Amino acid sequence: MTDNIKMSRRKFLGTGAKATVGAAAILGAPAVIASPNRKIKWRMQTHWPQGTWYYRDIFEEFAKRVYTATDGELEIETHAPGSVVGTMDKLTAVRRGTLDAAFTFPAYWIGQMPVAGHLNGNLGTFDSKVEMEYFMYEMGALDIIREAYAERGLHLCGPVASGGVTVFAKHPLRTLSDFRGYNIRTTGTAARVFEKLGAAPVSISGGELYQALQTGVVDAAHWGSVSGGMSMNFNEVTSYIMLPEFINPTNGEIFVSLERWNALGSDHKQILDDAVRAISSHYNARVLHHDLTGMRDFVENDGGEIVHMEDEVMEAVRVYTMEVVDEVSERDPDYSGRVGALLHEFMQLTGKV
């Protein structure tokens, strides 16, 4: 046929929905196939500063992908840190409807929701994005973590893989003995692991980190992977980058109001699920590119050195990480305990313990 007969995605889904609803009525069961034919607009805030490459290429790009895939039916309005609420208030803001969604960092909520630490990732566990997704999606860890978020009125769309955890140091760390008494800026459960290694964890805000390294308040620090540390100019005040990374990847997260999520049709839900996994792959690959070029520049332009730690360091990290996991599991058996049990199985299956 040459007639200008066009069927839009909405008309197609609408037709399918009518047929399915009719069948469901016969069976006496409800069915929701497609989202209603109306425009939906969400406000989403991140913790990433405007002007960074990842604010533009990851955060804003995610919103564009969703808008395009839904043919403009779901528009995500992007907001910079602090523009609507404070960074530490996003969890409550989404639950209360001040924001509809957040693209952020799960480690912020460990105090009130310990299982968020598992979403963020544990030192010495993942060596690749494939391993992370195997644990989250195939082994079922994400389903358990989603239960904890749902209890707070949130739907966790999923993890967003970034880079790893790479330590920049003023003095090389090669063996376990090198960690003893070493002042290292770190946070969350990672701090407890470094403490077990014999280091002295120090909590310092990002804005004070450069000066802390410059003046010797701390001997080392990590801010994500190599490119994260370079974005903080650690290369100017340190001489060494430690390899291997202590984990790769760590994860960010995207969550939305459970009420907003439940109001979507199955088509929009599927698009959001797919968009989260797609942007996760995109981000992880981009970080790898920046990490590799960053290490090259660190050596060639800054006169730095890449130090490869002895195997005994990562072996100890894995042991101490699982000790911390078990300690958290005891305090939060309903969620962290179940994910912790899966992590023990993962570590055995992958030969890490």
Secondary structure as UniProt FT lines:
FT   HELIX           9..27
FT   STRAND          40..46
FT   TURN            50..51
FT   HELIX           53..54
FT   HELIX           55..60
FT   HELIX           61..69
FT   TURN            70..72
FT   STRAND          74..79
FT   TURN            81..82
FT   HELIX           87..89
FT   HELIX           90..96
FT   STRAND          101..104
FT   HELIX           106..109
FT   TURN            110..112
FT   TURN            114..115
FT   HELIX           116..120
FT   TURN            123..124
FT   HELIX           129..133
FT   HELIX           134..138
FT   HELIX           141..150
FT   TURN            151..153
FT   STRAND          154..161
FT   STRAND          167..169
FT   HELIX           176..179
FT   TURN            180..181
FT   STRAND          183..185
FT   HELIX           188..196
FT   TURN            197..198
FT   STRAND          200..202
FT   HELIX           206..215
FT   STRAND          220..222
FT   HELIX           226..231
FT   TURN            232..233
FT   HELIX           234..236
FT   STRAND          240..243
FT   STRAND          251..257
FT   HELIX           258..262
FT   HELIX           266..300
FT   TURN            301..302
FT   STRAND          305..308
FT   HELIX           311..331
FT   HELIX           333..337
FT   HELIX           338..349
FT   TURN            350..351
//
